[in-house]
Amino acid sequence: MLEADLATLVLLCAAAGLAGCIDAISGGGGLVMVPALFGAFPQAPPAALFGTNKAAAVWGTAWAAGQYVRRVRLRARVWLPGIVATAAGALCGAWSVTRVPAAPLRLALPLVLVAVLAYVLARPQLGRSHRPRWAGHHETLAVMLMGAGIGFYDGIFGPGTGSFFVFAGVRLLGYDFLHASAGAKLLNATSNLAALALFGLHGVIAWQVALPMALANVAGSYVGTRLALARGAGFVRGVFLVVVSVLIAKTAWDAWP
């Protein structure tokens, strides 16, 4: 399906490592890995490239989620229902791909990201302290709604999913950026696994490319997670702002060539 020589594979692994590092901190690793795959295999079917991307990225995201959960307290009774809701949303989104046109989402995405960036910049203290807005069943419901909605978006379109999870954790839940990033990894790993299952069923994953990239992605995720945990919410906020700014430029370029 996808045949890569050694030099191409080395470059793809480097891209996967950088993507893992960025994604572990604030989300947005797809900004690096997806363009790298499309550049390496310009004639390949998009489904094969997206499937290979998911197969490579899910391991780094899952590894980062495990590391965050060990160091950042997230209540299981709140987040387990959110994981289930995210999986359901992602599967519904993936199912809807053939029925709902993605063009309106492509056009609207840069505008939504600009609003997110402006909102965070206008509130310098946003996400610097951890003050959960909800408690008990209300927090569980908020996480489920966040997971289902953004999971659906990930299934039907996808760019910026990790950053949207982080922003929702800060704005909707009242978390600091570190706790929001930890929760985002749990939900993003779930939506990636749901999409990966569908891609796998359709046989559109080039495992000979995906597996070396997955190893590099986990290595990058290790570095990014260590940086985030060591430097805290302020560092995650700064990386988040950079990633969203690049996402705006990239999605605007794609939407309005």
C-alpha positions as CSV (number, residue, x, y, z in Angstrom):
1,M,0.0,0.0,0.0
2,L,2.7,2.5,1.1
3,E,6.3,1.7,0.3
4,A,9.0,3.9,1.9
5,D,12.7,3.8,1.4
6,L,15.0,4.1,4.5
7,A,15.6,7.9,4.1
8,T,11.8,8.5,3.8
9,L,11.1,6.3,6.8
10,V,13.7,8.1,8.9
11,L,12.2,11.5,8.0
12,L,8.7,10.2,8.9
13,C,9.9,8.9,12.2
14,A,11.5,12.3,13.0
15,A,8.1,13.9,12.2
16,A,6.3,11.3,14.4
17,G,8.7,12.1,17.3
18,L,8.2,15.8,17.1
19,A,4.4,15.3,16.8
20,G,4.4,13.1,19.9
21,C,6.2,15.7,21.9
22,I,3.8,18.5,20.8
23,D,0.8,16.4,21.3
24,A,1.7,15.3,24.8
25,I,2.0,18.9,25.9
26,S,-1.0,20.6,24.3
27,G,-2.4,18.5,21.4
28,G,-1.9,19.4,17.8
29,G,0.6,16.6,16.8
30,G,-1.4,16.0,13.6
31,L,-0.1,19.4,12.4
32,V,3.3,17.6,11.9
33,M,2.5,14.0,11.1
34,V,-0.4,14.3,8.6
35,P,1.5,16.8,6.3
36,A,4.6,14.6,6.5
37,L,2.7,11.5,5.3
38,F,1.0,13.4,2.5
39,G,4.3,14.8,1.4
40,A,6.0,11.4,1.5
41,F,3.2,9.6,-0.4
42,P,1.5,12.3,-2.6
43,Q,-0.3,9.7,-4.8
44,A,-1.6,7.5,-2.0
45,P,-5.3,7.3,-1.1
46,P,-6.1,9.7,1.7
47,A,-7.8,7.0,3.7
48,A,-4.5,5.0,3.8
49,L,-2.6,8.1,5.0
50,F,-5.2,8.9,7.7
51,G,-5.4,5.3,8.9
52,T,-1.6,5.1,9.1
53,N,-1.5,8.4,11.0
54,K,-4.0,7.1,13.6
55,A,-2.1,3.8,13.9
56,A,1.1,5.7,14.6
57,A,-0.3,8.4,16.8
58,V,-2.6,6.5,19.1
59,W,0.3,4.8,21.0
60,G,2.0,8.1,21.9
61,T,-1.3,9.6,23.0
62,A,-2.2,6.5,25.1
63,W,1.3,6.5,26.7
64,A,1.1,10.2,27.6
65,A,-2.4,9.6,29.0
66,G,-1.0,6.8,31.3
67,Q,1.9,9.1,32.5
68,Y,-0.4,12.0,33.2
69,V,-2.9,9.8,35.1
70,R,0.0,8.6,37.4
71,R,1.0,12.2,38.3
72,V,-2.2,14.3,37.9
73,R,-5.3,13.3,39.8
74,L,-8.4,12.7,37.7
75,R,-11.4,11.0,39.3
76,A,-12.3,7.7,37.6
77,R,-16.0,8.1,38.3
78,V,-16.0,11.3,36.3
79,W,-13.7,10.4,33.4
80,L,-14.7,6.8,32.7
81,P,-18.2,7.8,31.5
82,G,-16.5,10.6,29.5
83,I,-14.3,7.9,27.8
84,V,-17.4,5.9,26.9
85,A,-19.1,9.1,25.5
86,T,-16.0,10.0,23.5
87,A,-15.9,6.6,21.9
88,A,-19.6,6.8,21.0
89,G,-19.2,10.3,19.6
90,A,-16.1,9.4,17.5
91,L,-17.8,6.3,16.0
92,C,-20.9,8.4,15.2
93,G,-18.7,11.0,13.6
94,A,-16.8,8.5,11.5
95,W,-20.1,6.9,10.4
96,S,-21.4,10.4,9.4
97,V,-18.4,11.1,7.2
98,T,-20.1,9.7,4.1
99,R,-23.4,11.5,4.9
100,V,-22.4,15.0,6.1
101,P,-20.1,17.2,3.9
102,A,-16.9,18.3,5.6
103,A,-16.6,21.5,3.6
104,P,-18.5,23.8,6.0
105,L,-16.3,22.5,8.9
106,R,-13.2,23.2,6.9
107,L,-14.3,26.8,6.3
108,A,-15.4,27.4,9.8
109,L,-12.5,25.9,11.6
110,P,-10.0,28.8,11.3
111,L,-12.7,31.2,12.6
112,V,-13.4,29.0,15.6
113,L,-9.7,28.7,16.4
114,V,-9.2,32.5,16.1
115,A,-12.0,32.8,18.7
116,V,-10.3,30.3,21.0
117,L,-7.0,32.1,20.7
118,A,-8.5,35.5,21.3
119,Y,-10.4,34.2,24.4
120,V,-7.3,32.7,26.0
121,L,-5.1,35.7,25.2
122,A,-7.8,38.1,26.7
123,R,-7.7,36.2,30.0
124,P,-4.0,35.9,31.1
125,Q,-4.9,34.0,34.2
126,L,-7.2,31.4,32.5
127,G,-6.0,27.9,33.1
128,R,-3.2,28.9,35.5
129,S,-5.0,27.7,38.6
130,H,-7.0,24.5,39.1
131,R,-10.5,25.4,40.3
132,P,-13.0,22.8,39.0
133,R,-16.3,24.5,38.2
134,W,-18.5,21.4,38.7
135,A,-18.7,18.6,41.2
136,G,-20.3,15.2,41.4
137,H,-22.8,14.2,38.7
138,H,-22.6,17.7,37.1
139,E,-18.9,17.3,36.4
140,T,-19.4,13.8,35.0
141,L,-22.2,15.1,32.7
142,A,-19.9,18.0,31.6
143,V,-17.1,15.6,30.7
144,M,-19.5,13.3,28.9
145,L,-20.9,16.2,26.8
146,M,-17.4,17.5,26.1
147,G,-16.2,14.0,25.0
148,A,-19.2,13.2,22.9
149,G,-19.2,16.5,21.1
150,I,-15.4,16.8,20.4
151,G,-15.2,13.0,19.8
152,F,-17.9,13.4,17.0
153,Y,-15.8,16.2,15.5
154,D,-12.7,14.0,15.6
155,G,-14.6,11.2,13.8
156,I,-16.0,13.4,11.1
157,F,-13.2,15.8,10.5
158,G,-10.4,15.9,13.1
159,P,-7.8,18.8,12.9
160,G,-7.2,20.4,16.3
161,T,-9.0,17.8,18.3
162,G,-6.4,17.6,21.1
163,S,-6.4,21.4,21.4
164,F,-10.2,21.6,21.5
165,F,-10.1,19.0,24.4
166,V,-7.6,21.1,26.3
167,F,-9.6,24.3,25.8
168,A,-12.8,22.7,26.8
169,G,-11.1,21.3,30.0
170,V,-10.0,24.8,30.9
171,R,-13.1,26.8,29.9
172,L,-15.9,24.3,30.6
173,L,-14.5,22.4,33.6
174,G,-12.4,25.1,35.2
175,Y,-9.2,23.0,35.2
176,D,-5.7,24.4,34.9
177,F,-3.9,23.7,31.6
178,L,-2.0,20.7,33.1
179,H,-5.1,18.9,34.4
180,A,-6.9,19.8,31.2
181,S,-4.1,18.4,29.1
182,A,-4.2,15.2,31.2
183,G,-7.9,14.7,30.6
184,A,-7.5,15.6,27.0
185,K,-5.0,12.8,26.5
186,L,-7.5,10.3,27.9
187,L,-10.3,11.4,25.6
188,N,-8.1,11.9,22.6
189,A,-6.6,8.4,22.9
190,T,-10.2,7.1,23.0
191,S,-11.3,8.9,19.9
192,N,-8.1,7.8,18.1
193,L,-8.7,4.1,19.1
194,A,-12.3,4.3,17.8
195,A,-11.1,5.8,14.5
196,L,-8.3,3.2,14.3
197,A,-10.8,0.4,14.8
198,L,-12.8,1.6,11.8
199,F,-9.7,2.1,9.6
200,G,-8.4,-1.4,10.6
201,L,-11.7,-3.0,9.6
202,H,-11.4,-1.4,6.2
203,G,-7.8,-2.5,5.8
204,V,-6.3,0.9,5.0
205,I,-3.4,0.9,7.5
206,A,0.2,0.5,6.2
207,W,1.6,-1.2,9.3
208,Q,5.2,-1.4,7.9
209,V,5.2,2.4,8.0
210,A,3.0,2.9,11.1
211,L,4.9,0.8,13.5
212,P,8.3,2.6,13.3
213,M,6.5,5.9,13.4
214,A,4.6,4.7,16.5
215,L,7.9,3.9,18.3
216,A,9.2,7.4,17.5
217,N,5.8,8.9,18.5
218,V,6.0,7.3,21.9
219,A,9.6,8.5,22.4
220,G,8.5,12.1,21.5
221,S,5.5,11.7,23.9
222,Y,7.9,10.7,26.7
223,V,9.8,14.0,26.2
224,G,6.7,16.1,25.9
225,T,5.0,14.6,29.0
226,R,8.2,15.1,31.1
227,L,8.4,18.7,30.0
228,A,4.7,19.4,30.8
229,L,4.8,17.7,34.2
230,A,8.1,19.4,35.2
231,R,7.2,22.9,34.0
232,G,3.5,23.0,34.9
233,A,0.4,24.8,33.6
234,G,2.1,28.0,32.5
235,F,4.3,26.1,30.1
236,V,1.4,24.1,28.7
237,R,-0.6,27.3,28.2
238,G,2.3,28.8,26.2
239,V,2.7,25.8,24.0
240,F,-1.1,25.7,23.5
241,L,-1.1,29.3,22.3
242,V,1.7,28.5,19.8
243,V,0.0,25.4,18.5
244,V,-3.4,27.1,18.1
245,S,-1.7,30.0,16.2
246,V,-0.1,27.5,13.8
247,L,-3.4,25.6,13.5
248,I,-5.1,28.9,12.4
249,A,-2.5,29.5,9.7
250,K,-2.6,25.9,8.5
251,T,-6.4,25.5,8.4
252,A,-6.9,28.9,6.8
253,W,-4.4,28.0,4.1
254,D,-6.2,24.7,3.5
255,A,-9.7,26.2,3.5
256,W,-9.0,29.2,1.3
257,P,-6.2,28.4,-1.1
